[in-house]
């Protein structure tokens, strides 16, 4: 089903371009080139570790646990 949609979309684009005057076809081609560049320049999503990889951050389990204890130290508790 998806393949049929892609072929139909490509056909619709082709037919739309063919009905344009030559200067508008060139304009369309230039716009398509810009879209291709934008699509290629996007940085793919990285995992959390990948996002931090170039920052030189190194967190150990002990660091995380220490920060967690520090954050929750003064949090009010109802079970006391």
Number of C-alpha atoms within 10 A of each C-alpha: 5 7 8 9 10 11 11 12 12 12 12 12 11 11 11 11 16 12 10 12 10 11 9 13 15 13 12 14 13 12 12 12 12 12 12 11 11 10 10 10 9 8 7 7 8 10 9 8 10 10 10 12 12 8 8 7 9 9 8 9 8 9 10 11 11 11 12 11 10 11 10 10 9 8 8 8 7 5 4 4
